[in-house]
Amino acid sequence: MPKGEAPKLFLGVHARLVFLKKEDEQAVLDLMRRFSSAVRFAYNRLLEGKTREELKRESGPLCALFGLNTRYADGAIEKAQATLDSAKELGQDPRKVVFGGRKLFEQLKRKHLSGKALLALKREWKERRQGLLYSRGDAAKKGNANLRLEPQGDALWLRVNLGNGAYVRALVQTSHPHLKALLQRAYASLPYNVTLRLEDGKVYAHFTWSEVLPPPVHTKANGVLGIDANGDPYHLALAVVSPDGNLKRHLTLSLEEVDRAPNKGAKELALWKVAHQVVALAEEHGVAIATERLKRLRKSRRGDGSGRSFRRKQHRFAYRSLLAKVHSLARKRGVEVLEVNPQDTSTIGMLKYAPQLHLSKDVAAAYVIGRRALGFEEKLPKGYEALLKDDAFLVHVQGFYGDRLQELQKLKEAEKNPYHRRRLSRDMGKAKAALTLVSSLQGSPGSRKGVTEGRNPSGAHPWRVLRVGLFLPLLGLEVPRDLSPLKPILHGSWKGWKVGSGPHPGGGPECTNVHFC
């Protein structure tokens, strides 16, 4: 968003178009076919270096070759430019873009289908290639010049300009929750964009527009609601953080209803329900909302040794969709939305606040997210600082992972199942990474300062060294649930555990046979 421009909220309504006359529908389908061809033509001309002004003029090729008016021609250029920009952003060769979808194109090339399946594939390909019509909104033209809404009584009609001076009308059928807002724009002649698409032989319309967001009323000046999403158990952890960084309230919201949804529509409704609960909580306390800024979520694949149950938990995780709904709803209701770097939030929460405040690891992570959004730095407790300076502790951790690496190597050599071997290889990789991390510890343990800016200063690694040095060797799990044994160490009474004869009682000898989660 350009500097100084007010933030906007983008809304839309999806509807079905019903034509009263078959000839009207055929006229619109023919217009969609010509418009789709004009988009492909404009795309190739843009690749050749032609300008928008050259292509859109009334005497230009789009109007002359495809029988479009200048507004439709401009819409075709806009769609072509969007496709070109998208290809460049994704690092793809713009000359190899396939209109209609590469996946469908490759399926048709294989010629492995016949009968009804082949006919259905060909119909979908044809609709993707020929079933598009778009017109940008214009306040000076009663909202939209070419595709204009006309409310009449209890009915809503769409007037379609065929580009040759003729018009046809279609009944708009929808029960979308934003229909009332769309009608208000139509009555007020405010601009709205309209896109027509052909799907399964039916014509659908998508109306979109933008609204200026109200200034935030609930800001971080009053505190922050930190949010951490988790796949096992499937829930949201919420922590209300006061402006001074203290924890005021914490709770969890189950997402199991989302997982039990029978179809995509029911799942979307369940996600919106959760989003409303989150925003209502922020409004109740008058605080902003803080979430992690994640660019990519890891998805395991079959055969990588991660296990079927673990893969299912990963793939059901609707994290990005849920956060998008929370952000959209919050901004619309005047709740400030903040995003923070997710680096080490779970680790810091488990090591520092879970044992100190008797919180679950998920709520502790949400607490760290809230504090980070308020600008607080997470300094290492003195007990952890002293532990990291103890050579005996570091030597013990190195010995633990060295022995574990040897044991995993023996198990891998004896294992015949390729899937189990991959799991063991992954565990060996984690053990090697832990050894490297402990060996690379240097400089005095510092704070989290700079981590949110994407850097990796000397103060960022001690938390990770503590994680690999305490969780598996001491607690017996890579991601333990019970973190209470860390409380004495956190407060400096770690000297009671002198490493040498064996692991701390909190772990036990069985730690040497534990598997990474």
Disulfide bonds with the S-S distance in Angstrom:
none
